[in-house]
Amino acid sequence: MKNYWVLSLIIGLIVLFFFPEPETNFLSYFLTAIFFIVLTIMLFKKFKK
């Protein structure tokens, strides 16, 4: 379970470093936020089982 969190944080940090300006790259920030929300929901569902 912990590996998923570490992997998702690393991916998120890499994405934020590749797209450093939220004003010009709003779509990438929006998609990253959606990705983290979906990942969190999936992990909570897996954790409850």
mmJSON file of the N, C-alpha and C atoms, coordinates in Angstrom:
{"data_MODEL":{"atom_site":{
"group_PDB":["ATOM","ATOM","ATOM","ATOM","ATOM","ATOM","ATOM","ATOM","ATOM","ATOM","ATOM","ATOM","ATOM","ATOM","ATOM","ATOM","ATOM","ATOM","ATOM","ATOM","ATOM","ATOM","ATOM","ATOM","ATOM","ATOM","ATOM","ATOM","ATOM","ATOM","ATOM","ATOM","ATOM","ATOM","ATOM","ATOM","ATOM","ATOM","ATOM","ATOM","ATOM","ATOM","ATOM","ATOM","ATOM","ATOM","ATOM","ATOM","ATOM","ATOM","ATOM","ATOM","ATOM","ATOM","ATOM","ATOM","ATOM","ATOM","ATOM","ATOM","ATOM","ATOM","ATOM","ATOM","ATOM","ATOM","ATOM","ATOM","ATOM","ATOM","ATOM","ATOM","ATOM","ATOM","ATOM","ATOM","ATOM","ATOM","ATOM","ATOM","ATOM","ATOM","ATOM","ATOM","ATOM","ATOM","ATOM","ATOM","ATOM","ATOM","ATOM","ATOM","ATOM","ATOM","ATOM","ATOM","ATOM","ATOM","ATOM","ATOM","ATOM","ATOM","ATOM","ATOM","ATOM","ATOM","ATOM","ATOM","ATOM","ATOM","ATOM","ATOM","ATOM","ATOM","ATOM","ATOM","ATOM","ATOM","ATOM","ATOM","ATOM","ATOM","ATOM","ATOM","ATOM","ATOM","ATOM","ATOM","ATOM","ATOM","ATOM","ATOM","ATOM","ATOM","ATOM","ATOM","ATOM","ATOM","ATOM","ATOM","ATOM","ATOM","ATOM","ATOM","ATOM","ATOM","ATOM"],
"id":[1,2,3,4,5,6,7,8,9,10,11,12,13,14,15,16,17,18,19,20,21,22,23,24,25,26,27,28,29,30,31,32,33,34,35,36,37,38,39,40,41,42,43,44,45,46,47,48,49,50,51,52,53,54,55,56,57,58,59,60,61,62,63,64,65,66,67,68,69,70,71,72,73,74,75,76,77,78,79,80,81,82,83,84,85,86,87,88,89,90,91,92,93,94,95,96,97,98,99,100,101,102,103,104,105,106,107,108,109,110,111,112,113,114,115,116,117,118,119,120,121,122,123,124,125,126,127,128,129,130,131,132,133,134,135,136,137,138,139,140,141,142,143,144,145,146,147],
"type_symbol":["N","C","C","N","C","C","N","C","C","N","C","C","N","C","C","N","C","C","N","C","C","N","C","C","N","C","C","N","C","C","N","C","C","N","C","C","N","C","C","N","C","C","N","C","C","N","C","C","N","C","C","N","C","C","N","C","C","N","C","C","N","C","C","N","C","C","N","C","C","N","C","C","N","C","C","N","C","C","N","C","C","N","C","C","N","C","C","N","C","C","N","C","C","N","C","C","N","C","C","N","C","C","N","C","C","N","C","C","N","C","C","N","C","C","N","C","C","N","C","C","N","C","C","N","C","C","N","C","C","N","C","C","N","C","C","N","C","C","N","C","C","N","C","C","N","C","C"],
"label_atom_id":["N","CA","C","N","CA","C","N","CA","C","N","CA","C","N","CA","C","N","CA","C","N","CA","C","N","CA","C","N","CA","C","N","CA","C","N","CA","C","N","CA","C","N","CA","C","N","CA","C","N","CA","C","N","CA","C","N","CA","C","N","CA","C","N","CA","C","N","CA","C","N","CA","C","N","CA","C","N","CA","C","N","CA","C","N","CA","C","N","CA","C","N","CA","C","N","CA","C","N","CA","C","N","CA","C","N","CA","C","N","CA","C","N","CA","C","N","CA","C","N","CA","C","N","CA","C","N","CA","C","N","CA","C","N","CA","C","N","CA","C","N","CA","C","N","CA","C","N","CA","C","N","CA","C","N","CA","C","N","CA","C","N","CA","C","N","CA","C","N","CA","C"],
"label_alt_id":[null,null,null,null,null,null,null,null,null,null,null,null,null,null,null,null,null,null,null,null,null,null,null,null,null,null,null,null,null,null,null,null,null,null,null,null,null,null,null,null,null,null,null,null,null,null,null,null,null,null,null,null,null,null,null,null,null,null,null,null,null,null,null,null,null,null,null,null,null,null,null,null,null,null,null,null,null,null,null,null,null,null,null,null,null,null,null,null,null,null,null,null,null,null,null,null,null,null,null,null,null,null,null,null,null,null,null,null,null,null,null,null,null,null,null,null,null,null,null,null,null,null,null,null,null,null,null,null,null,null,null,null,null,null,null,null,null,null,null,null,null,null,null,null,null,null,null],
"label_comp_id":["MET","MET","MET","LYS","LYS","LYS","ASN","ASN","ASN","TYR","TYR","TYR","TRP","TRP","TRP","VAL","VAL","VAL","LEU","LEU","LEU","SER","SER","SER","LEU","LEU","LEU","ILE","ILE","ILE","ILE","ILE","ILE","GLY","GLY","GLY","LEU","LEU","LEU","ILE","ILE","ILE","VAL","VAL","VAL","LEU","LEU","LEU","PHE","PHE","PHE","PHE","PHE","PHE","PHE","PHE","PHE","PRO","PRO","PRO","GLU","GLU","GLU","PRO","PRO","PRO","GLU","GLU","GLU","THR","THR","THR","ASN","ASN","ASN","PHE","PHE","PHE","LEU","LEU","LEU","SER","SER","SER","TYR","TYR","TYR","PHE","PHE","PHE","LEU","LEU","LEU","THR","THR","THR","ALA","ALA","ALA","ILE","ILE","ILE","PHE","PHE","PHE","PHE","PHE","PHE","ILE","ILE","ILE","VAL","VAL","VAL","LEU","LEU","LEU","THR","THR","THR","ILE","ILE","ILE","MET","MET","MET","LEU","LEU","LEU","PHE","PHE","PHE","LYS","LYS","LYS","LYS","LYS","LYS","PHE","PHE","PHE","LYS","LYS","LYS","LYS","LYS","LYS"],
"label_asym_id":["A","A","A","A","A","A","A","A","A","A","A","A","A","A","A","A","A","A","A","A","A","A","A","A","A","A","A","A","A","A","A","A","A","A","A","A","A","A","A","A","A","A","A","A","A","A","A","A","A","A","A","A","A","A","A","A","A","A","A","A","A","A","A","A","A","A","A","A","A","A","A","A","A","A","A","A","A","A","A","A","A","A","A","A","A","A","A","A","A","A","A","A","A","A","A","A","A","A","A","A","A","A","A","A","A","A","A","A","A","A","A","A","A","A","A","A","A","A","A","A","A","A","A","A","A","A","A","A","A","A","A","A","A","A","A","A","A","A","A","A","A","A","A","A","A","A","A"],
"label_entity_id":["1","1","1","1","1","1","1","1","1","1","1","1","1","1","1","1","1","1","1","1","1","1","1","1","1","1","1","1","1","1","1","1","1","1","1","1","1","1","1","1","1","1","1","1","1","1","1","1","1","1","1","1","1","1","1","1","1","1","1","1","1","1","1","1","1","1","1","1","1","1","1","1","1","1","1","1","1","1","1","1","1","1","1","1","1","1","1","1","1","1","1","1","1","1","1","1","1","1","1","1","1","1","1","1","1","1","1","1","1","1","1","1","1","1","1","1","1","1","1","1","1","1","1","1","1","1","1","1","1","1","1","1","1","1","1","1","1","1","1","1","1","1","1","1","1","1","1"],
"label_seq_id":[1,1,1,2,2,2,3,3,3,4,4,4,5,5,5,6,6,6,7,7,7,8,8,8,9,9,9,10,10,10,11,11,11,12,12,12,13,13,13,14,14,14,15,15,15,16,16,16,17,17,17,18,18,18,19,19,19,20,20,20,21,21,21,22,22,22,23,23,23,24,24,24,25,25,25,26,26,26,27,27,27,28,28,28,29,29,29,30,30,30,31,31,31,32,32,32,33,33,33,34,34,34,35,35,35,36,36,36,37,37,37,38,38,38,39,39,39,40,40,40,41,41,41,42,42,42,43,43,43,44,44,44,45,45,45,46,46,46,47,47,47,48,48,48,49,49,49],
"pdbx_PDB_ins_code":[null,null,null,null,null,null,null,null,null,null,null,null,null,null,null,null,null,null,null,null,null,null,null,null,null,null,null,null,null,null,null,null,null,null,null,null,null,null,null,null,null,null,null,null,null,null,null,null,null,null,null,null,null,null,null,null,null,null,null,null,null,null,null,null,null,null,null,null,null,null,null,null,null,null,null,null,null,null,null,null,null,null,null,null,null,null,null,null,null,null,null,null,null,null,null,null,null,null,null,null,null,null,null,null,null,null,null,null,null,null,null,null,null,null,null,null,null,null,null,null,null,null,null,null,null,null,null,null,null,null,null,null,null,null,null,null,null,null,null,null,null,null,null,null,null,null,null],
"Cartn_x":[0.835,0.0,0.873,1.953,2.794,3.513,3.81,4.516,3.694,2.37,1.518,1.597,1.607,1.67,2.997,4.092,5.415,5.517,5.046,5.098,4.257,3.07,2.211,2.813,3.451,4.09,5.259,6.045,7.166,6.662,5.621,5.049,4.514,3.837,3.299,4.392,5.475,6.573,7.247,7.4,7.994,7.125,5.805,4.886,4.958,5.018,5.085,6.4,7.491,8.754,8.764,8.073,8.013,7.091,6.087,5.142,5.16,6.174,6.351,5.401,4.741,3.902,2.434,1.651,0.236,-0.578,-0.086,-0.833,-0.826,0.313,0.416,0.096,0.192,-0.039,-1.157,-2.291,-3.402,-3.942,-3.957,-4.506,-3.696,-2.382,-1.56,-1.795,-1.937,-2.234,-3.602,-4.573,-5.93,-5.944,-5.258,-5.213,-4.445,-3.389,-2.651,-3.526,-4.315,-5.213,-6.26,-6.828,-7.815,-7.173,-5.942,-5.226,-5.055,-4.651,-4.452,-5.765,-6.845,-8.148,-8.609,-8.486,-8.891,-8.013,-6.709,-5.79,-6.13,-6.456,-6.811,-8.086,-9.088,-10.339,-10.096,-9.292,-9.003,-8.252,-7.297,-6.534,-7.41,-8.34,-9.228,-10.161,-10.644,-11.504,-10.727,-9.475,-8.654,-8.318,-8.119,-7.752,-8.907,-10.132,-11.297,-11.617,-11.187,-11.515,-10.698],
"Cartn_y":[-1.196,0.0,1.251,1.215,2.402,2.7,1.659,1.864,2.688,2.513,3.29,4.777,5.106,6.518,7.13,6.419,6.935,7.119,6.133,6.222,7.381,7.566,8.66,10.015,10.132,11.398,11.71,10.693,10.902,11.334,10.676,11.051,12.477,12.831,14.185,15.238,14.97,15.934,16.08,14.974,15.043,15.88,15.661,16.437,17.913,18.233,19.641,20.28,19.527,20.093,20.288,19.415,19.578,20.719,21.021,22.105,23.093,23.973,24.805,25.991,26.38,27.577,27.196,27.296,26.912,27.853,29.087,30.017,29.569,29.07,28.672,27.2,26.411,24.968,24.528,25.228,24.917,23.521,23.089,21.775,20.664,20.789,19.752,19.701,20.863,20.877,20.274,20.594,20.077,18.555,18.037,16.589,15.894,16.54,15.959,15.881,16.932,16.93,15.829,15.672,14.611,13.239,13.078,11.814,11.473,12.463,12.205,11.912,12.594,12.332,10.911,10.504,9.145,8.109,8.375,7.445,7.298,8.411,8.364,7.562,7.775,7.027,5.534,5.186,3.775,3.147,3.887,3.341,3.159,4.096,3.937,2.752,2.543,1.379,0.084,0.068,-1.124,-1.356,-0.27,-0.375,-0.894,-0.542,-0.975,-2.448,-3.044,-4.447,-5.381],
"Cartn_z":[0.0,0.0,0.0,0.757,0.864,-0.451,-1.223,-2.484,-3.461,-3.448,-4.346,-4.023,-2.737,-2.345,-2.754,-2.525,-2.878,-4.383,-5.141,-6.597,-7.107,-6.55,-7.008,-6.656,-5.501,-5.139,-6.061,-6.414,-7.33,-8.695,-9.2,-10.497,-10.445,-9.356,-9.218,-9.194,-8.477,-8.428,-9.779,-10.507,-11.846,-12.767,-12.709,-13.555,-13.201,-11.905,-11.507,-11.934,-11.967,-12.429,-13.941,-14.674,-16.123,-16.527,-15.694,-15.994,-14.833,-14.775,-13.58,-13.474,-14.564,-14.527,-14.686,-13.622,-13.727,-14.607,-14.82,-15.666,-17.123,-17.58,-18.986,-19.191,-18.138,-18.264,-17.334,-17.411,-16.504,-16.756,-18.02,-18.347,-17.688,-17.679,-17.06,-15.552,-14.918,-13.487,-13.209,-14.06,-13.896,-14.033,-15.051,-15.261,-14.136,-13.635,-12.517,-11.273,-11.024,-9.868,-10.004,-11.193,-11.416,-11.213,-11.705,-11.542,-10.062,-9.252,-7.828,-7.12,-7.522,-6.903,-7.208,-8.473,-8.861,-8.17,-8.107,-7.45,-5.97,-5.311,-3.897,-3.677,-4.523,-4.392,-4.594,-5.596,-5.855,-4.684,-4.109,-2.989,-1.754,-1.507,-0.354,-0.544,-1.764,-2.013,-1.815,-2.261,-2.113,-0.641,0.098,1.509,2.348,1.999,2.776,2.572,1.462,1.193,2.049],
"occupancy":[1.0,1.0,1.0,1.0,1.0,1.0,1.0,1.0,1.0,1.0,1.0,1.0,1.0,1.0,1.0,1.0,1.0,1.0,1.0,1.0,1.0,1.0,1.0,1.0,1.0,1.0,1.0,1.0,1.0,1.0,1.0,1.0,1.0,1.0,1.0,1.0,1.0,1.0,1.0,1.0,1.0,1.0,1.0,1.0,1.0,1.0,1.0,1.0,1.0,1.0,1.0,1.0,1.0,1.0,1.0,1.0,1.0,1.0,1.0,1.0,1.0,1.0,1.0,1.0,1.0,1.0,1.0,1.0,1.0,1.0,1.0,1.0,1.0,1.0,1.0,1.0,1.0,1.0,1.0,1.0,1.0,1.0,1.0,1.0,1.0,1.0,1.0,1.0,1.0,1.0,1.0,1.0,1.0,1.0,1.0,1.0,1.0,1.0,1.0,1.0,1.0,1.0,1.0,1.0,1.0,1.0,1.0,1.0,1.0,1.0,1.0,1.0,1.0,1.0,1.0,1.0,1.0,1.0,1.0,1.0,1.0,1.0,1.0,1.0,1.0,1.0,1.0,1.0,1.0,1.0,1.0,1.0,1.0,1.0,1.0,1.0,1.0,1.0,1.0,1.0,1.0,1.0,1.0,1.0,1.0,1.0,1.0],
"B_iso_or_equiv":[0.0,0.0,0.0,0.0,0.0,0.0,0.0,0.0,0.0,0.0,0.0,0.0,0.0,0.0,0.0,0.0,0.0,0.0,0.0,0.0,0.0,0.0,0.0,0.0,0.0,0.0,0.0,0.0,0.0,0.0,0.0,0.0,0.0,0.0,0.0,0.0,0.0,0.0,0.0,0.0,0.0,0.0,0.0,0.0,0.0,0.0,0.0,0.0,0.0,0.0,0.0,0.0,0.0,0.0,0.0,0.0,0.0,0.0,0.0,0.0,0.0,0.0,0.0,0.0,0.0,0.0,0.0,0.0,0.0,0.0,0.0,0.0,0.0,0.0,0.0,0.0,0.0,0.0,0.0,0.0,0.0,0.0,0.0,0.0,0.0,0.0,0.0,0.0,0.0,0.0,0.0,0.0,0.0,0.0,0.0,0.0,0.0,0.0,0.0,0.0,0.0,0.0,0.0,0.0,0.0,0.0,0.0,0.0,0.0,0.0,0.0,0.0,0.0,0.0,0.0,0.0,0.0,0.0,0.0,0.0,0.0,0.0,0.0,0.0,0.0,0.0,0.0,0.0,0.0,0.0,0.0,0.0,0.0,0.0,0.0,0.0,0.0,0.0,0.0,0.0,0.0,0.0,0.0,0.0,0.0,0.0,0.0],
"pdbx_formal_charge":[null,null,null,null,null,null,null,null,null,null,null,null,null,null,null,null,null,null,null,null,null,null,null,null,null,null,null,null,null,null,null,null,null,null,null,null,null,null,null,null,null,null,null,null,null,null,null,null,null,null,null,null,null,null,null,null,null,null,null,null,null,null,null,null,null,null,null,null,null,null,null,null,null,null,null,null,null,null,null,null,null,null,null,null,null,null,null,null,null,null,null,null,null,null,null,null,null,null,null,null,null,null,null,null,null,null,null,null,null,null,null,null,null,null,null,null,null,null,null,null,null,null,null,null,null,null,null,null,null,null,null,null,null,null,null,null,null,null,null,null,null,null,null,null,null,null,null],
"auth_seq_id":[1,1,1,2,2,2,3,3,3,4,4,4,5,5,5,6,6,6,7,7,7,8,8,8,9,9,9,10,10,10,11,11,11,12,12,12,13,13,13,14,14,14,15,15,15,16,16,16,17,17,17,18,18,18,19,19,19,20,20,20,21,21,21,22,22,22,23,23,23,24,24,24,25,25,25,26,26,26,27,27,27,28,28,28,29,29,29,30,30,30,31,31,31,32,32,32,33,33,33,34,34,34,35,35,35,36,36,36,37,37,37,38,38,38,39,39,39,40,40,40,41,41,41,42,42,42,43,43,43,44,44,44,45,45,45,46,46,46,47,47,47,48,48,48,49,49,49],
"auth_comp_id":["MET","MET","MET","LYS","LYS","LYS","ASN","ASN","ASN","TYR","TYR","TYR","TRP","TRP","TRP","VAL","VAL","VAL","LEU","LEU","LEU","SER","SER","SER","LEU","LEU","LEU","ILE","ILE","ILE","ILE","ILE","ILE","GLY","GLY","GLY","LEU","LEU","LEU","ILE","ILE","ILE","VAL","VAL","VAL","LEU","LEU","LEU","PHE","PHE","PHE","PHE","PHE","PHE","PHE","PHE","PHE","PRO","PRO","PRO","GLU","GLU","GLU","PRO","PRO","PRO","GLU","GLU","GLU","THR","THR","THR","ASN","ASN","ASN","PHE","PHE","PHE","LEU","LEU","LEU","SER","SER","SER","TYR","TYR","TYR","PHE","PHE","PHE","LEU","LEU","LEU","THR","THR","THR","ALA","ALA","ALA","ILE","ILE","ILE","PHE","PHE","PHE","PHE","PHE","PHE","ILE","ILE","ILE","VAL","VAL","VAL","LEU","LEU","LEU","THR","THR","THR","ILE","ILE","ILE","MET","MET","MET","LEU","LEU","LEU","PHE","PHE","PHE","LYS","LYS","LYS","LYS","LYS","LYS","PHE","PHE","PHE","LYS","LYS","LYS","LYS","LYS","LYS"],
"auth_asym_id":["A","A","A","A","A","A","A","A","A","A","A","A","A","A","A","A","A","A","A","A","A","A","A","A","A","A","A","A","A","A","A","A","A","A","A","A","A","A","A","A","A","A","A","A","A","A","A","A","A","A","A","A","A","A","A","A","A","A","A","A","A","A","A","A","A","A","A","A","A","A","A","A","A","A","A","A","A","A","A","A","A","A","A","A","A","A","A","A","A","A","A","A","A","A","A","A","A","A","A","A","A","A","A","A","A","A","A","A","A","A","A","A","A","A","A","A","A","A","A","A","A","A","A","A","A","A","A","A","A","A","A","A","A","A","A","A","A","A","A","A","A","A","A","A","A","A","A"],
"auth_atom_id":["N","CA","C","N","CA","C","N","CA","C","N","CA","C","N","CA","C","N","CA","C","N","CA","C","N","CA","C","N","CA","C","N","CA","C","N","CA","C","N","CA","C","N","CA","C","N","CA","C","N","CA","C","N","CA","C","N","CA","C","N","CA","C","N","CA","C","N","CA","C","N","CA","C","N","CA","C","N","CA","C","N","CA","C","N","CA","C","N","CA","C","N","CA","C","N","CA","C","N","CA","C","N","CA","C","N","CA","C","N","CA","C","N","CA","C","N","CA","C","N","CA","C","N","CA","C","N","CA","C","N","CA","C","N","CA","C","N","CA","C","N","CA","C","N","CA","C","N","CA","C","N","CA","C","N","CA","C","N","CA","C","N","CA","C","N","CA","C","N","CA","C"],
"pdbx_PDB_model_num":[1,1,1,1,1,1,1,1,1,1,1,1,1,1,1,1,1,1,1,1,1,1,1,1,1,1,1,1,1,1,1,1,1,1,1,1,1,1,1,1,1,1,1,1,1,1,1,1,1,1,1,1,1,1,1,1,1,1,1,1,1,1,1,1,1,1,1,1,1,1,1,1,1,1,1,1,1,1,1,1,1,1,1,1,1,1,1,1,1,1,1,1,1,1,1,1,1,1,1,1,1,1,1,1,1,1,1,1,1,1,1,1,1,1,1,1,1,1,1,1,1,1,1,1,1,1,1,1,1,1,1,1,1,1,1,1,1,1,1,1,1,1,1,1,1,1,1]
}}}
